[in-house]
Amino acid sequence: MMNPAVDIHEPPPPPPPVMDEKAKKKKKRRKRKNEAVTPPPPPKPKAVIFEAGTGILLNMNNDSIRDQLLTNWEHGDLLLELDVMIPKGSNSGIYLQGRYEVQLLDSWGVKDPAFSDIGGIYRNWESEKGKIYMGKAPITNAAKAPGLWQHLSIAFRAPRFDSQGNKTENARFIHVDLNGVRIHENVEVPLPTGGPIQKNEAAKGPLMIQGDHGPVAFRNIQYLPLEEKTVSLSDLEYAYYNGPVDDFAAFTKMEPTASGKLKQLNVKGEHPTEQFGMIIKGNLEVPAAGPYALRINHNGAVRIEIGGKTYEGNYRIGGDQYFTPSLTAGKNPFTIHYYKSDAWFDAGLGLFEVGSFPRALHAYDSYPSTGRGASPIYVEVGAQPRLLRAFLDFDRDRSRRLTHTIGVGTPQGTHFIYDLKAGTPVCVWRGDFINATPMWNSRGDGSFRPRGAAQFLFTGSSVAMQETADAAFPATLNEIGQFANKGYRIDRATGLPIFLYAKGDLELEDKISPDESGSALNRTISFKNETKPTSYFAKLAEGEKIEKLPNGIYVIDQQYYIQIDSGHTAVIRTQNGKQELVSDLAGSDLTYTINW
């Protein structure tokens, strides 16, 4: 457990003074003379509290323990995913091949990240011309608050060398994602970064975790070494069948209308491609016997026979079929049957070697890259708050779609989505505001998506009248005679909405706004009646595990924090297999902070 309020650079409490026996006796006599003895001050809180266990890798360096951690295996191309937890003020790094660092730093709240912030590709400290690399800052700061688990995903392509050992291609980060946000894409790194195991470059090297800069914890480390293999196509021949081809059996009933040789695998040639079929035969050449990972993409239907097996892709647009045939060294004969019986979409057939990052074995125009589809439609926030109504797929799950949500963007860059039907904030994030492409592109589906590292909270009502302490909160405010939604009014001072609810003469207001730092959100729930009602409660959080830290802050699933600012007392209870943080609404307004 990490205390988000304690910086690792704060000195530990000094050890108690050592006294000889004579000094101890004098101290005891002084204590007896004093009527009141001042109690010793409480011990200072620690930044990191831990105990022995399994499943978490924890680095607690000091002046004598400060080694780097290296794997006993080496990698070239690599896919890497892990969770990392960084205490306040701490610093570490992940080195691909022991040479190219992705920085790990407590960067919570940083507005303009640099190469030295979390996710940055670090610089080196060379001074000689031609050996200097200045690093690469992340596109955006997707960092969470210190002491919370953060997810890092890296796709790394190793440098390439020729047979004489000369470098032909630089190392490259295909992508780096932090907390679900793309922070690097296709970044070339021409030289080792600072602090490598060696200053040279190599085809392979170990994975390294920096161990001499500060405490850091890891879990769920997963990696997949990739290997690009020399694969090529040769001796290509085709037979072309004009007219509707409705299934693979039709090829046996038809005569080809054209045939010949192909320089590259291609279903778009000199012949019509509205409705047609093709049989393509050739050899797949590989350097050594073994399994080879391949993928075939298609608009239409495809069947490939190779290595004594048959693989099929059903009739569709944008279909893909992964397969791993066992091949012999040298030439391996294959046959492809392809057909397209509808004229309204374009023909397409692509074959990729996917042992590492996909490499096309076909002609470009046979299956051209479609890019990312439609240009994204982003909603930005200017000098004033921005509001947008839409559906929200809670936790990115279409089956959990919420239909009465409103996105609220603030100039501070701290945003939230509120469920008007339940009276609950359901999602919070920092960074850019909204991606409205799913809602506004073409016919749309009515939904929007947060653009930053979204922290989903919980669904269902967060305010309810409860006759018993263990009663469940309703799914919506108007269930079983509860509150009715009265919309919202705009706070003239902030431009932010204040959500309004009522039950008879009882009126409730719900106000959410950025805190003073601009990096967290304050929520205030208040009854506007002079006589405050009783038996009303608020659910502040829900999760698998809720813990109270020594400083009184609650941590939910080690994903976000709740801090009660109004003096109310909360309890942790279990309901339907999950823990809930619940506070009564008696007396004064309830105010708490959501931080992530």
N, C-alpha and C positions, 0 to 999 in steps of 0.2 A: 504494500500500500504506500502511496506517495501523497504527502501533504502539499496541496497546491499553494499554500500560503508561505511555505518555508523554502527559501533559496538555499541551494547546496553550498553556496559560498559563505553562509552565515556560520561563524565558528561554533563548534560544539561547546556545551557548558564545561567550565573548568572542573577538574577533579577536586574532590574535597581535600583540604589541607591535611597533611600527615603530622600528627602530634605525638610527642613522646608521653610516657606515663605520667610524668610530673605535670605537664601542661594539661593533660586530661583531668587530673584531680583538681587543679585550680579552676578549670572551666565548670566542673560539677559544683564546686562551692559557690561560684558566682550565680549559677542557675538557681540554687536553693535560696539565695538572698533576694532574687528578683521574684515579685509576685506573679508577673506575667512574662512568659518567655515568647519572643517573637518566633513564629514558625518559619522554617526554612522556605525560601521561594520555590515554587513548583519547577520541576525540570523543564528546560526548553524543549519544544517539540522538535522532532527529527523530520528531515525531508523524506527519508525512506525508512519504512518499517518492514522487516521481512522475517521469515522463518523458513527452515529447510522444507523442501517439498519437491514436486516434479511438475514438468510442463512449462516452466518459465525459466529462461536463461537470464540471470541477473549479473551485471557487472558493477561491483562496488570497489572502485580503485582507490588507492591511497598512495602515500609517498613510496611505499615499498612494493605494492601490488599494482602494476600499471602495464601489464603485457597486452599486446594485441592478440586477438583470437583468430586463428587461421584454420580453415578446413584442411583435412588430410587428403582431399581430392582437388583436382584442378578442373577448370571449365574453360570453354570457349564461349560460344553463344549460349545464353542462359535466360530462362524465365524464372523470376524470383518473386515470391510473395511472403510477407511477414507482418506481424503486429509489433509495434514498438511503443513503449511507454517512457517518457522523458520527464524527470522531475524539474522543478522550477530552476532555471539558470543553467541546466546541464547541456552537455555537448558530446557528440559521438559521431560516428560515420560508418557507412557500409562501402567497402572497397570491392568493386568488381575486378576479378583477376589480381586482387591485391594492389591495383594501380590507379583505378578510376573511382574517385569518391563521390558518393551521394551523401550530402551532409545531413546529420541529425542534430537538431538544435531546438531548444525551447524558444519557438518563434511566435508564440501566441500574441495576437494583437498587433503584429507588425503590419503596417499599411503598405509599404513598398518593399517587398522582399529582395534581398541581394543573394549572390552566390553562396554566402555564408549562412543563409537561413535554411530551415528544414526543406529538404528536397532539392536544394541547389547543387549543381555540379561544381565542386570546389576548384579553385585556382591552384597553380603551383607558385613557388617562390623563387624561381630561377631568374637570373638577371642577364644571362647571356642571350644575345639576339638569336632568334630561331628556336629557342628552348622555352620561351615564355608562353604560358597559357593563363588567361585571365578569368576562366570559369564562366558559368552560365547560371543566371538567376532563374528561379521558377517563374512560370507565366503569371501565377497568382499565389497568394498565401492561403493554403487550405489547412493550416495547422489547427489542432485542437489545443485546449488549455493544458497546462502541465499536469501530469498525474493521470491522464486518460489514455486509453489504448488508441493508437492511430494505425491505419492500414496503409502499407506501402506495396506497390506493385511495379516491378521493373522488367522490361524486355531489353536485353543487352546483346549487341552484335559485336563480336570480338574483332580486332584488327586482322587483316589478311596479309599473307606473306607469299612470295614466290619460292621456287625451289632453291634459290640461292640465299634465302632468308631476308630479302629486301621487302620492306613493307609496301604493299600495293593499295591497301585501303585502311583508313583510320578506324579506330573503335567508334561505336555509335550506340547511343541510347535510342532504341526504336520508340520507346515511350517510357515515361515514369508517371504513375498515378499516385496521388496522396489523398486518402480518405474519399476515394471515388472520383476525384477531380484530376483531369489531365493537366500536369504541370510542365511536362517536357514532351516534345514529339520530334523524332528524327534529328537528334542533336549529335553532331560529329565532335569527337574529342581527339584532337591531333597528338596530344602528349599526355603522359601521366600527370595526375593532379598532385597536390602537396601531400607528403607523408607516405609515399608508396613503399612497398617491400623492396623494390628495386626501381631504378630510374629508366631501365630499358623497357621495351615492349616485347610481348611474346604472344604466340597463338593461344596459349593456355596459361592459367594461373589460379591460385586459390582464392576463395572468397574470404574476406577479412573484415572483422569488426574492430573498430578502434576502441582500445581499452584504457587509454591513458589520459582522457580528457574529462570524464565525469561519469556518474552513475547512469545506467540505462538498462531497460529490461526488454526482452523479446519473447514472443510466443508464436505458435502456429507458423513456424518457418517451413516453407515449401519451395522446392526448386525443381526445375526440369532442364537438364543439360540438352542442348540441341546440337545436331551435327548435320552440316550441309554436305550432301554427297554429290559426286560428279555423276549426273544422270543426263542422258541425251536420247533423242529419237532419231532413227535412221530408216532408210529403205521404205519411205512412205508411199503407199498407193491408195487410190480411192475408186469407188464405184458410186455414181450419182443416180438417184431415182427421182424423177420429176413427178409431181402430182401428190395428192393426199396419201400419206402413210399413217395409218391409224394405230398400228401396233407392230411389235417386232416380227410377228408371224407374217406380216404383209411382205417383208423382203423376200420370202421364199416363193411368193406368187407373182413377183414383178421381175421385169428385165431392166437392167440399168440402161439409162439413156445416155450416159457418158462415163468415161473412166480415164485414168491417167496417173501420173506421178505427182507428188507434192513435195515442195522444198521444206515446208513447215506444216505442222498440224493446223488445219484451217477448214471450217465449214462454210466460209464465205469466199467464194471464188467467182468465176465467170458465169456461173449458172444461177438461175432464179432461186430465191430463198424464201418465198412466201409459204409454199407447202412442198416439202421434199423430204428425202431421206438420204443418208450416206453410210457406206461401209468403208472404214479406213483400216488398212492393215499396215504393219510395220514392225520395227524392233525397238525395244527399250534397252539401251546399253547401260550396264552398271559395272563398276570396277571390281566388285567383290561379291561373293555369295552372301545372302542374308535377307532380312526383311527391309522393305523400303516403304516409307510413308508417302502416300500420294493422295491427291484430292482432284476430283473432276467436277467442274461447274458447268451448268447447262441451262439453256432456255429451250425446253422441249423435253424429250426423253432420251436416255443414253444407257447403253450396256457395254461393258468392257470385259473381255476375256483375256486373262494373262496369268501366268504361273499356275496353270491348271485350275483356276477358279474364275467364277463369273460374278461381276458386281453390277448392280443396276441402280439407276436414278430415275424415279418416277416422273411422269410428265408434269412439268411445272415451269414457272419462270423463276430464275434465280436459284435453282436447285443446286445442292452440293452433296457429294458423296465421298466420304473418307474411306480409304482402304489401304491395307498393308500386305501386299503380296510377298511371298518368299521367292526371291529370284536367284538365278545362277549367274556367276561371273560371265561377262560378255553380253551377247545379244539374246534378248528374251522376246519371242514373237508375241504380238498382241493383235486383237481385232476389236474395233469399236463400231457399234451400230448406233446411229443417231437419226432421230426424225423430229419434224415439226409439222403439225397438221393444221395450225391456225395461222392465218395471214396477218393478224393484227399486232403481233409482237415480233421483235427482231430475233433472228437466229443467233445462237451463241453456244460455243463449246470451248472450255479451257481445261488444261491439264497442268497441275502444279506438283512440284516436289516440295513436301512440307516437313522434311526431317528437321529443318531449321525454319527460318522465316520463309514464307512461301516464295517459290521461284517458278516463274512460268516456263513451260516447255512448249507452248503453242505460239502461233503468230498472234501479234497484239490485236489485230482486228477480228480474230475469231472469238475473243471474249475480252473486249476492252474494259478497262477499269471504269466503273460508274461513279467513282468518287464517293461523296457523302450524300448524294441525292439532292434534295431541295436545299437552297440556302437557308440557314437557320433564321428564325424570327425571334429576336431578343427584345425584351422590354427593359429599358434602363430607368434608373432613378436619377433625377437631377437635384436641384437645390431644395425641392419640396418632396414630401413622401408621395409614394405612388401606390395605388390600389388596383387590384385586378381580380375579378371573379372568374372561377373556373372549377373543373373537377381536379381532384388530386388522387393519384394512385399511392395510397399510404405504403411507405417502405418500398416503393417502386413495384408494388404488387397490384396488378389489374383487378384481381378478385376482391381487393379491399378498397375499392374506389369510394371516395367521399365526394358527394355531389353538391354540398353547400359550403364550399370553402372560398376564402378570400385571401389573396396574397398581399402582404403589406411590406413595401420596401421603404427603407429610411435612407436619408442622405449620409448617415454614418456608415452605411454598408452592412448593417445588421438587420436581417429580415426575418419574417415569420409568416406562416400560413395558419389561419384560424378557421375552425369548423363552426360555422354559424348555427348549425342544427344542434350541436352538442355543447356549444359554449366553451370550447377548449382550444388552446394553441396546440397544433399537432406536429409542426415542423419548424425548425429554426436553422438559420445558416448565416454565414458571413461571405462577403464577396459581391459578385454580380447578382442581379435580381432574378429575372424569370426567362426561361426558354418557352415561348408560346407556340413553337412550331407544331407540336401535336394538335393544338387547338385551331390554328389559323391556316395551316398549309392544306391546300386542296379542300376536301370536304371536312377534314379534321375530325377529332374524336372528343373535343370539349375539354381536354385536360392540359395542364401546364406542368413544368418541372422546375425546381430550384436549380440555379446555375452554380451554386457553391457546394461546399462539403455539407450536405444536408444531415442534420441530426433529427431523426423522427422521434417523437415523444410517446404519446399513447392516444388511443381513440376512445370515444365515449364521453359522457358528461363528466366535467370536473367539479361541478357544484350540485349538491343534492340535499334534500331534507331526509334525514335518516332516523327512524324510530329506535333502531338498535345499533350498537357500535359495530356489529359485523354485517350490516346490510350492504348489499352490492350497490354500486353507483349505476344509474340507468344509462342506456346507450345514447339517449338524447334528452334534452332538457324538458321537453313537453310530454315525456312518458308519464303515465300514472298521475296526471294532474300536476306536473311540475311546471317550471317556468315556460313562458312563451317568448319567442324571439321578437324584439321590438326594433331590430335593425341596429343602427349605430349613428352617432353624431360625431362631427369632426371637432377635435380640440383646437380652438383658435390659436393657442400658444404654440402647439407643436405640429399641427396639420395631420395628426394621427387620429385614427378612429377610436372612439370609446364605445364599446359594445353594450347594448341595453337589453335587459330582460325584465319581465314582470310576472307576478302571480297575484291577481287581484290588486290590492293596494300596495303590495310589496314590490319594491323596485331594486334592481341590482345593476351595478355598473362594473365593467371589466376593462381595465386600462393596461396596455402593454406598450413599453417604450424602451429605447436603449438606455443603458446606465451611463454614468458619467464618463467611463472609459470608451464608450461606443462599441465595446466588444462583447457585451452581455445584454440580457433583456430583463427589465423589471416588470413584474405583473402585480397589479393592485386590484383586489376584489372588494367591493364595498356595497353595503346596503344604504340606500339614501333615506330610509325612514328614520324618524326620530327615535322610535322604539325598535331596537335591534331584535330580530327574531332569534329564537333558539332552535336547537336541533338541526342546524344547517352546517354542512361540512364541505371541505374542498379537498379534492385529490390533487396532489402536487406532482406526483410521479408514479410510474408503474414500471416494474422490471422483474427480471429473474432474481436479482440480488441487490438490495439497498443497504448501504452501510453508512453509519454516522462516524465522521472523522473526529479526531480530538478537538479540532477547532469549531465543532458544531455544524460544519457543512455536511450535507448528505451527498453521497456519490451513487449514481444509479448505473448498475452493470458496468462500472468503470468507463462509461460513455459520456456522461454529463453530470453536472453538479446542481444541487438546489440549496440555496442559502435563504433562511427565513429572516427577514429584516424587521418585522413588526412585533417581535416578542411573543408570537403565538407558539404554542407547543404542538409538535407533530408526533405522530406515532407511526411505527412501521407495522403493518398487518399483512396477513396472507389472505388472498381472495382468489378463488378459482385457479389455484396453482401458481399464482404470481404474487409478488410483494407489492404493496402500495404504501405510499407516504401520504398520510391523511392528517389534516388539521381542522379544528372546529372554526367556525366563523363568528363565534360569539364576541361581543364587545366591539373593539376597534376594527378598522380596515385591515385586511390581510395583505401584506406585501412580501414578495419573495423574489429572488434573483435566479434566473436560469443561465447557466454558464456552461460552455462546451468547448 
